[in-house]
Amino acid sequence: MGNIRELKKFEEIAGYQFRNQELLRQAVTHSSFANEKRLGKNKCNERLEFLGDAVLELVSSEFLYAHYPDVPEGELTKKRASMVCEPSLAMSARDIQLQDYLLLGKGEETTGGRKRDSITSDALEAVIGAIYLDGGIENARDFILRFVLNDLEHKSLFYDSKTVLQEIVQDQGKVPQYVLTGCTGPDHDKCFFAEVHVSGKLCGKGKGHTKKAAEQAAAYEAVLSMRK
């Protein structure tokens, strides 16, 4: 991955064509690859990630300010945090298959780096930074609105599902109980399985790369079933 032809495929998915292809290549270059190939620290995506993070914060703040005119600053801050948190950005990155185009060092590749939320979310911010430098704030805003600030109701429900489930069952005088039911895979790429029970009844199952993620997925399934 990482040559011009392959990156053209990513441009088609992202809906943006770079004038400077080197910016896109840098955005998908993880520090492990840059170190392995002795490209120099400035050739990885960390500086672009720094810039993209700032652009993302500006655009998401602007979006919330415009769409929630009656919501106070504290609540807007919480909403922004959930919208641009690492798992949410990783979900957005997977939606555009960004993980398939990352340049990783051999060690990072073999230990499951391509699936790691921290790496894919950082790369997404780097892509945002690259688009901003290549095409300006309007193109960066368009990308963020299409791929990060889209389907917010679903994203918010998924990442707040344990809280939502807690509120639902509390009204009934009940408490959700989470049970870890299994764990597979090597230490660097584990998959956890969890269930959530309410009053002894199985309400949802989930899996994830951490116990918390598995519980969140179980809660999400439970909330969806209760809302039918």
N, C-alpha and C positions, 0 to 999 in steps of 0.2 A: 504494500500500500504506500501511497504518498507521491507517486509520480503524477505528472500533469493529466494524463488520460483518466486515471482513477479519480483524481480530485475533481475533474469535470463532472463526473457522476454525482459527487456530493453537491456541487454547485446547482445541478438540476433539482436535486431534492430540496435544497435550501432556498431555491428561487432567487439566487443572487450570483452574478458572474463577476469575478474579481478582475480588475485591471492589472493588479500586481499579484501574480500567483504565489510569489514568495511569502506574502503575508499569510495566505491560507496554509501554505506548507508549514510555516512556523507555528501557526495556531494549532495544528494537529501533531506537533512534535513534542513529545514528553521529555522531561529532563533526563530520564534514563537512556533514551535513544541518543540525545545530544551528547551525553557523557560517554556512552559506548563508542560513538563515532568520532569523538573528540572534536565536536563542532564548535565548542565554546558555550559558555553559560548563556549568552545573549541569543543563541539560536533556538532555544527551547521556547515553550509557550508561556512561561511564567510572567514575563513583562506584559504580554498581551492580555493575559488573564487579569492582571492588576487593572489595566485600563478598562477592559470589558466589564469588570465588577462595578466600576464607577458609572459607566454608561447604563448598565442594567438598573442600578439603584435610582438614577435620575429618571429613566423612562418609566419604571414601575411606580415611582413616587408620583410622577405626573399623571399616570393612568389612574391611580387610586384617588388622587385629589379631584380629578374630573368626574369619576364615576361614583364617588361616595361623598357628595357635598355635605351631608349631615353627620358624617362620622368624625369624632374627635381625633386629635393627633395620636393619642396613645393607641387607639384601636387601629388606626391606619398603619402604625408602626408594626403592630402584631400581624396584620394582614400581609404587609410587605415581606416580613420575615418568613412567613409560611409559603408565600409565592415563590421566593427566590432562595429557599433553603436547598441544601445539597441534594436531598432525595428528589425534590421537585425538578431541579435543574437536570439531574441525571435522567429522570423520566422524559423530560423534553429532549435531551440528547439522544436517547434511545429511539424516540419517535422519528428522528431524522437520520437514524442509523450512523450517528457520528462515531460510535465505538469501532465501526468497521474500518475507518479511515485513519485511526490513530497510529502514529509511529512510536513504538515502544521498544525499550531495550529487551534483550533476550530474557533476562531475569524477571522483569516485570511482566513480560508476555507469558512465561511459563507459570507464574504464580497468580494468574487470573486478573491481571491489571485491566484488561479490556472490559471486564464486567464490573470493575470497582467504581462505586458512585463518586468517590472523591476525584478520580481521574477524569471521568466523563463530564462531571459538572464543571471542573476547572477548564476542560477543553472547550466546553460550550461558551464559557465566559471569554475565553481566548478568541473564539470565532467572532463573538460580538465585538471585541476590541479590534479585530482585523477588519471587519466590515466597516466599523466607524472610521478607521484610518484610510481605508480604500475608497469608501463612498459617502462618508459623512453621517451626521446624526439621523437624517431622515431614513436612509437605508437601514441603519442599525435599529431604529425604532420599528420599522416595518417588520424586520426579522423577529424582534422581540415580541411584538404583538401577535405574530402568526404562530410562533413556536414556543414561547414561554408564558405569555399572558393569555393563552387560549384555554378553553375548557376549565376555567378556574373552579367552577362548582365541583366538578369531579375531583380535581387535584386537592382542593381544600378538604373535601369529605374523606379522601383516602388518608391524608396525612394528619387529620384530626379525628380519625375514626374511633380511637379509643376514648377520646373525650366525648364524642357524640354518643357512643354506646353507653358510656357512664351516665350521661344525662337522661337518656331514654329509660334505662332500667331503674334509675334513682326515683323517677316519678312513680314507679310501681313498688317502691320500697325494696328493691333488689340490688345486688352487687355482682358484676361480672367476675368470673374466676378464670384465669389463664393457666393453661397446662402445656408445658413443653413435652411433645410426644415423640420427638426423634431428632437426630442430627446425622447428616451424611457428609462425605467428602473430606479431603485433606485439610490440615490446619489453615492453609492460606486461602481456601475456597470452600468453606463450610456452608451447608444449607440446613437451616433449622425449620422444624415443623411445630406448629402450635395449634391449640384449640381454645375456644372460649366457651364457657358454660354459664348459664344463668339459671339459678335454682335447680342445679343438677342436670339441666337440659343442654345438649350440645347445640350451639347456635351458629358457630362458624369455624372454619379451618383456614390456615394460612401457612405460607412458607416464606423464608427470606434469608439473607446472608448474615443477619444478626437475630438474636432472640426478640429484640424489640420490633424489628421489621416483620418477623413472623406473627407476633401478637397483633401488630397493626393490620396486617392482611387478614387475620382471623376476625378482628373487630369489624373491618370493612365488609366482609362477607355477611356478618351478623346484621349489621345496620341495613344493608341492601335487602336482606330477607325480611326484616321487620318493617320496612317501608313499602313492601309490595301490597 
